[in-house]
Every structure is written in structure tokens, then in C-alpha cells.
């Protein structure tokens, strides 16, 4: 097994990294996962940033911002991107219970899900 030598970040970078809390890291990770999913879908459809910008009615600069992982998307924007690329970012699964109450459970998905059916 090959070992990787690591070096602790020092100076300004070290200070910045040490000040990041787990919640901030989780949010950053989610933004990066969304950006990667958009980039993967663009690649699968052979779209470059210019073509995707035209498809979305946005500027190339906005698309570049989306792909950087810094963007905090609205649900509506994610829906529009999903429609344009044929992908789903968030699905709310509807669960029926005996009291006919609805239990929505959001989850990240890679592919569109089938419509739920009521339990019998």
C-alpha cells in the first residue's frame, strides 16, 4: 500500500481551515456535489458551458459560477436545471400511513424516481 505524505496547512490557509466548522464543511460538500452532478449531466449530453448557458437563458459567467461549487441554489433553479438536463436533484417521497397523513422525506437522488403508490 502506498502511503501519502501530508503536511499540515499553515499560515493564512491553515487558519482558514481550522476555523471551518463541520456544518460549513457539510454545506460546502453539498454545493460541490450539486456542481459535479450538473457538470456530469452536461458532459453526458455533450454540452459545453456556452451551449448550456444558451439553453438555460443565462450567461456563461453564471454557468461558471454554478460549476464552481460556490452557488447556493434555490429549489426553483435546481428544478429548472434538472428539467434542462433531464436529471433530478431532490425528490420528496410520499409515504401513506393508516391515518392518511403524509410523511415527506427529502433525499438526494441520481435518477428520477417512480411515482409512489399507496400502501394497501
N, CA, C and O of each residue as an XYZ file, in Angstrom:
480
protein
N       0.837     -1.172      0.000
C       0.000      0.000      0.000
C       0.882      1.236      0.000
O       1.823      1.329      0.788
N       0.593      2.159     -0.855
C       1.375      3.373     -0.966
C       0.912      4.365      0.102
O      -0.288      4.568      0.286
N       1.847      4.972      0.793
C       1.485      5.978      1.788
C       1.645      7.356      1.186
O       2.505      7.598      0.338
N       0.803      8.240      1.642
C       0.836      9.615      1.155
C       1.320     10.504      2.285
O       0.759     10.499      3.381
N       2.353     11.257      2.011
C       2.844     12.206      2.999
C       1.940     13.429      3.003
O       1.634     13.996      1.954
N       1.525     13.819      4.174
C       0.682     15.000      4.275
C       1.396     16.057      5.092
O       2.255     15.751      5.919
N       1.037     17.279      4.854
C       1.629     18.398      5.572
C       0.486     19.269      6.068
O      -0.431     19.598      5.316
N       0.550     19.632      7.314
C      -0.494     20.461      7.892
C      -0.415     21.868      7.292
O       0.660     22.456      7.177
N      -1.589     22.390      6.911
C      -1.639     23.733      6.342
C      -1.257     24.751      7.415
O      -1.692     24.664      8.563
N      -0.444     25.705      7.017
C      -0.013     26.748      7.946
C      -0.360     28.110      7.379
O      -0.872     28.219      6.265
N      -0.081     29.133      8.142
C      -0.311     30.492      7.678
C      -1.793     30.782      7.505
O      -2.627     30.278      8.256
N      -2.105     31.584      6.525
C      -3.483     32.013      6.278
C      -4.375     30.827      5.946
O      -5.487     30.728      6.466
N      -3.907     29.927      5.090
C      -4.699     28.752      4.728
C      -4.976     27.894      5.952
O      -6.108     27.458      6.163
N      -3.959     27.652      6.751
C      -4.133     26.856      7.963
C      -5.151     27.467      8.904
O      -5.966     26.758      9.495
N      -5.104     28.777      9.042
C      -6.062     29.472      9.906
C      -7.484     29.318      9.361
O      -8.423     29.048     10.111
N      -7.627     29.492      8.047
C      -8.966     29.375      7.434
C      -9.527     27.974      7.629
O     -10.691     27.818      7.996
N      -8.709     26.953      7.386
C      -9.157     25.571      7.503
C      -9.526     25.248      8.945
O     -10.516     24.560      9.191
N      -8.752     25.731      9.883
C      -9.026     25.431     11.292
C     -10.304     26.103     11.793
O     -10.887     25.656     12.781
N     -10.743     27.166     11.127
C     -11.937     27.894     11.556
C     -13.220     27.361     10.921
O     -14.310     27.795     11.295
N     -13.119     26.447      9.983
C     -14.300     25.900      9.316
C     -14.921     24.833     10.216
O     -14.251     23.886     10.629
N     -16.207     25.000     10.511
C     -16.868     24.016     11.377
C     -17.520     22.915     10.529
O     -17.652     23.073      9.315
N     -17.923     21.817     11.148
C     -18.495     20.686     10.400
C     -19.746     21.045      9.598
O     -19.964     20.487      8.523
N     -20.555     21.947     10.092
C     -21.767     22.347      9.356
C     -21.371     23.071      8.069
O     -21.941     22.818      7.008
N     -20.399     23.967      8.167
C     -19.938     24.670      6.970
C     -19.332     23.689      5.962
O     -19.545     23.816      4.756
N     -18.583     22.719      6.464
C     -17.996     21.714      5.571
C     -19.074     20.887      4.873
O     -18.953     20.582      3.687
N     -20.123     20.525      5.602
C     -21.219     19.746      5.009
C     -21.936     20.558      3.931
O     -22.281     20.026      2.876
N     -22.158     21.830      4.193
C     -22.806     22.689      3.191
C     -21.940     22.815      1.946
O     -22.437     22.744      0.822
N     -20.638     23.002      2.157
C     -19.714     23.123      1.028
C     -19.700     21.821      0.221
O     -19.687     21.851     -1.010
N     -19.703     20.698      0.907
C     -19.712     19.400      0.237
C     -20.957     19.245     -0.629
O     -20.866     18.782     -1.766
N     -22.122     19.630     -0.099
C     -23.362     19.532     -0.869
C     -23.328     20.421     -2.104
O     -23.776     20.014     -3.176
N     -22.796     21.640     -1.960
C     -22.690     22.530     -3.123
C     -21.778     21.931     -4.181
O     -22.056     22.027     -5.376
N     -20.681     21.309     -3.739
C     -19.749     20.698     -4.685
C     -20.375     19.475     -5.365
O     -20.149     19.245     -6.553
N     -21.155     18.695     -4.622
C     -21.829     17.534     -5.216
C     -22.837     17.965     -6.274
O     -22.953     17.326     -7.320
N     -23.563     19.042     -6.009
C     -24.526     19.554     -6.987
C     -23.794     20.050     -8.226
O     -24.207     19.757     -9.349
N     -22.709     20.799     -8.032
C     -21.927     21.292     -9.170
C     -21.398     20.123    -10.005
O     -21.424     20.172    -11.234
N     -20.922     19.081     -9.335
C     -20.400     17.906    -10.050
C     -21.513     17.199    -10.821
O     -21.292     16.714    -11.931
N     -22.695     17.143    -10.238
C     -23.820     16.485    -10.914
C     -24.222     17.263    -12.171
O     -24.537     16.667    -13.201
N     -24.208     18.588    -12.079
C     -24.511     19.421    -13.253
C     -23.449     19.190    -14.327
O     -23.781     18.996    -15.496
N     -22.182     19.210    -13.938
C     -21.088     19.016    -14.900
C     -21.172     17.640    -15.552
O     -20.962     17.515    -16.759
N     -21.476     16.610    -14.770
C     -21.611     15.258    -15.326
C     -22.753     15.187    -16.334
O     -22.612     14.577    -17.394
N     -23.876     15.806    -16.007
C     -25.032     15.791    -16.921
C     -24.722     16.573    -18.192
O     -25.111     16.164    -19.285
N     -24.025     17.692    -18.051
C     -23.636     18.460    -19.241
C     -22.733     17.612    -20.136
O     -22.912     17.574    -21.353
N     -21.770     16.940    -19.526
C     -20.845     16.103    -20.299
C     -21.598     14.965    -20.987
O     -21.325     14.652    -22.146
N     -22.537     14.351    -20.284
C     -23.307     13.245    -20.853
C     -24.116     13.700    -22.062
O     -24.363     12.920    -22.981
N     -24.526     14.967    -22.056
C     -25.307     15.495    -23.178
C     -24.449     16.283    -24.163
O     -24.971     16.940    -25.064
N     -23.135     16.213    -23.986
C     -22.180     16.882    -24.875
C     -22.449     18.378    -24.971
O     -22.416     18.961    -26.055
N     -22.717     18.995    -23.807
C     -22.951     20.432    -23.749
C     -21.751     21.122    -23.115
O     -21.283     20.719    -22.051
N     -21.258     22.164    -23.776
C     -20.240     22.978    -23.123
C     -20.941     24.102    -22.361
O     -22.166     24.217    -22.408
N     -20.168     24.927    -21.661
C     -20.778     25.979    -20.844
C     -21.567     26.972    -21.695
O     -22.634     27.431    -21.288
N     -21.051     27.297    -22.855
C     -21.736     28.251    -23.734
C     -23.092     27.691    -24.180
O     -24.097     28.401    -24.150
N     -23.116     26.436    -24.586
C     -24.368     25.809    -25.037
C     -25.368     25.693    -23.884
O     -26.557     25.952    -24.064
N     -24.885     25.303    -22.702
C     -25.769     25.173    -21.553
C     -26.309     26.533    -21.123
O     -27.470     26.648    -20.729
N     -25.470     27.557    -21.198
C     -25.916     28.914    -20.862
C     -27.050     29.344    -21.785
O     -28.041     29.918    -21.332
N     -26.906     29.068    -23.067
C     -27.956     29.420    -24.031
C     -29.230     28.645    -23.731
O     -30.323     29.210    -23.760
N     -29.098     27.360    -23.446
C     -30.247     26.513    -23.121
C     -30.992     27.040    -21.898
O     -32.222     27.010    -21.854
N     -30.249     27.520    -20.910
C     -30.835     27.999    -19.655
C     -31.226     29.471    -19.696
O     -31.879     29.962    -18.775
N     -30.834     30.181    -20.749
C     -31.105     31.621    -20.801
C     -30.256     32.386    -19.797
O     -30.700     33.386    -19.233
N     -29.031     31.911    -19.574
C     -28.108     32.514    -18.612
C     -26.825     32.894    -19.328
O     -26.630     32.557    -20.496
N     -25.948     33.599    -18.617
C     -24.646     33.939    -19.181
C     -23.661     32.812    -18.890
O     -23.858     32.015    -17.973
N     -22.604     32.762    -19.684
C     -21.556     31.766    -19.428
C     -20.951     31.980    -18.047
O     -20.555     31.021    -17.384
N     -20.878     33.223    -17.616
C     -20.341     33.544    -16.302
C     -21.187     32.920    -15.192
O     -20.651     32.407    -14.210
N     -22.512     32.966    -15.352
C     -23.394     32.337    -14.358
C     -23.188     30.826    -14.308
O     -23.152     30.232    -13.230
N     -23.055     30.212    -15.477
C     -22.838     28.760    -15.521
C     -21.505     28.422    -14.866
O     -21.413     27.443    -14.126
N     -20.483     29.209    -15.126
C     -19.188     29.005    -14.498
C     -19.316     29.106    -12.980
O     -18.706     28.325    -12.248
N     -20.102     30.061    -12.512
C     -20.361     30.225    -11.080
C     -21.059     28.986    -10.529
O     -20.707     28.508     -9.451
N     -22.038     28.464    -11.253
C     -22.753     27.251    -10.823
C     -21.785     26.081    -10.674
O     -21.860     25.317     -9.712
N     -20.876     25.953    -11.638
C     -19.958     24.811    -11.667
C     -18.796     24.947    -10.688
O     -18.042     23.997    -10.479
N     -18.653     26.115    -10.096
C     -17.562     26.343     -9.145
C     -17.837     25.710     -7.792
O     -16.910     25.465     -7.020
N     -19.115     25.442     -7.498
C     -19.474     24.881     -6.200
C     -19.723     25.926     -5.144
O     -19.971     25.588     -3.987
N     -19.663     27.199     -5.520
C     -19.909     28.278     -4.559
C     -21.368     28.699     -4.500
O     -21.763     29.445     -3.604
N     -22.152     28.240     -5.423
C     -23.526     28.717     -5.568
C     -24.467     28.041     -4.587
O     -24.441     26.820     -4.434
N     -25.299     28.835     -3.920
C     -26.352     28.318     -3.052
C     -27.644     28.404     -3.867
O     -28.287     29.453     -3.908
N     -28.018     27.311     -4.507
C     -29.142     27.281     -5.437
C     -30.489     27.363     -4.722
O     -30.641     26.903     -3.590
N     -31.455     27.955     -5.407
C     -32.831     27.867     -4.929
C     -33.425     26.571     -5.462
O     -32.921     25.998     -6.428
N     -34.479     26.124     -4.840
C     -35.171     24.918     -5.308
C     -35.658     25.125     -6.741
O     -35.577     24.210     -7.560
N     -36.163     26.319     -7.047
C     -36.663     26.600     -8.398
C     -35.546     26.505     -9.443
O     -35.758     25.977    -10.535
N     -34.364     27.013     -9.107
C     -33.244     26.931    -10.050
C     -32.817     25.489    -10.255
O     -32.538     25.078    -11.382
N     -32.765     24.715     -9.175
C     -32.424     23.294     -9.315
C     -33.458     22.569    -10.168
O     -33.104     21.701    -10.966
N     -34.723     22.914    -10.008
C     -35.770     22.305    -10.826
C     -35.538     22.641    -12.299
O     -35.602     21.759    -13.155
N     -35.268     23.925    -12.596
C     -35.044     24.354    -13.985
C     -33.826     23.654    -14.593
O     -33.865     23.218    -15.744
N     -32.758     23.549    -13.823
C     -31.556     22.855    -14.306
C     -31.881     21.382    -14.561
O     -31.484     20.818    -15.580
N     -32.597     20.778    -13.640
C     -32.984     19.381    -13.791
C     -33.824     19.137    -15.028
O     -33.630     18.148    -15.734
N     -34.760     20.038    -15.289
C     -35.595     19.910    -16.483
C     -34.753     20.022    -17.747
O     -34.956     19.271    -18.701
N     -33.815     20.953    -17.756
C     -32.979     21.165    -18.941
C     -32.047     19.984    -19.196
O     -31.773     19.646    -20.347
N     -31.561     19.356    -18.124
C     -30.583     18.278    -18.273
C     -31.180     16.884    -18.107
O     -30.492     15.883    -18.309
N     -32.452     16.819    -17.741
C     -33.095     15.513    -17.557
C     -32.621     14.785    -16.315
O     -32.522     13.558    -16.309
N     -32.324     15.540    -15.258
C     -31.862     14.940    -14.010
C     -32.712     15.449    -12.850
O     -33.469     16.409    -12.994
N     -32.577     14.795    -11.705
C     -33.303     15.196    -10.511
C     -32.302     15.407     -9.382
O     -31.399     14.595     -9.186
N     -32.463     16.488     -8.649
C     -31.595     16.765     -7.513
C     -32.244     16.366     -6.197
O     -31.580     15.835     -5.307
N     -33.520     16.617     -6.076
C     -34.205     16.387     -4.816
C     -35.545     15.751     -5.126
O     -36.280     16.209     -6.001
N     -35.848     14.710     -4.411
C     -37.133     14.058     -4.582
C     -37.793     13.951     -3.224
O     -37.154     13.562     -2.246
N     -39.040     14.287     -3.158
C     -39.774     14.102     -1.912
C     -40.629     12.861     -2.092
O     -41.531     12.817     -2.929
N     -40.327     11.872     -1.301
C     -41.053     10.615     -1.373
C     -42.264     10.705     -0.473
O     -42.148     11.075      0.695
N     -43.410     10.375     -0.999
C     -44.654     10.448     -0.254
C     -44.970      9.076      0.325
O     -45.085      8.090     -0.402
N     -45.108      9.031      1.637
C     -45.435      7.785      2.320
C     -46.835      7.900      2.903
O     -47.141      8.865      3.603
N     -47.677      6.931      2.620
C     -49.025      6.919      3.162
C     -49.028      6.114      4.449
O     -48.372      5.076      4.541
N     -49.750      6.580      5.420
C     -49.881      5.846      6.679
C     -51.350      5.517      6.900
O     -52.213      5.969      6.147
N     -51.628      4.738      7.919
C     -53.008      4.342      8.182
C     -53.888      5.539      8.538
O     -55.107      5.488      8.371
N     -53.274      6.611      9.026
C     -54.070      7.795      9.368
C     -54.243      8.717      8.165
O     -54.781      9.817      8.294
N     -53.788      8.270      6.997
C     -53.835      9.061      5.767
C     -53.029     10.355      5.864
O     -53.213     11.268      5.058
N     -52.142     10.430      6.843
C     -51.243     11.583      6.942
C     -50.093     11.380      5.960
O     -49.751     10.246      5.624
N     -49.518     12.441      5.517
C     -48.414     12.359      4.573
C     -47.097     12.597      5.306
O     -46.989     13.501      6.135
N     -46.131     11.799      5.001
C     -44.805     11.925      5.577
C     -43.838     12.162      4.422
O     -43.504     11.231      3.689
N     -43.387     13.407      4.259
C     -42.461     13.731      3.182
C     -41.044     13.538      3.659
O     -40.664     14.055      4.710
N     -40.255     12.797      2.899
C     -38.870     12.551      3.261
C     -37.981     12.959      2.097
O     -37.854     12.221      1.119
N     -37.353     14.153      2.200
C     -36.475     14.574      1.112
C     -35.210     13.726      1.075
O     -34.701     13.294      2.109
N     -34.712     13.495     -0.148
C     -33.461     12.757     -0.287
C     -32.825     13.106     -1.611
O     -33.506     13.460     -2.574
N     -31.502     13.002     -1.647
C     -30.772     13.237     -2.880
C     -30.887     11.977     -3.734
O     -30.739     10.862     -3.235
N     -31.152     12.167     -5.016
C     -31.259     11.033     -5.917
C     -30.468     11.317     -7.183
O     -30.242     12.469     -7.552
N     -30.056     10.251     -7.832
C     -29.311     10.400     -9.078
C     -30.218     10.313    -10.289
O     -29.954     10.936    -11.317
N     -31.267      9.554    -10.171
C     -32.188      9.351    -11.284
C     -33.595      9.683    -10.815
O     -33.890      9.573     -9.625
N     -34.471     10.091    -11.734
C     -35.856     10.349    -11.336
C     -36.484      9.077    -10.735
O     -36.231      7.965    -11.198
N     -37.281      9.266     -9.727
C     -37.942      8.140     -9.080
C     -39.320      7.911     -9.672
O     -39.924      8.825    -10.232
N     -39.814      6.688     -9.546
C     -41.172      6.398     -9.976
C     -42.134      6.992     -8.965
O     -41.786      7.168     -7.797
N     -43.345      7.300     -9.412
C     -44.363      7.837     -8.516
C     -44.687      6.808     -7.446
O     -44.824      5.622     -7.744
N     -44.812      7.261     -6.189
C     -45.138      6.309     -5.127
C     -46.567      5.802     -5.245
O     -47.431      6.484     -5.796
N     -46.809      4.623     -4.736
C     -48.149      4.076     -4.711
C     -48.575      3.907     -3.266
O     -47.740      3.596     -2.418
N     -49.860      4.105     -2.958
C     -50.303      3.978     -1.565
C     -50.194      2.531     -1.087
O     -50.425      1.589     -1.845
N     -49.836      2.379      0.189
C     -49.809      1.038      0.794
C     -51.234      0.526      0.933
O     -52.155      1.286      1.231
N     -51.400     -0.751      0.716
C     -52.743     -1.322      0.832
C     -52.816     -2.235      2.009
O     -53.869     -2.814      2.276
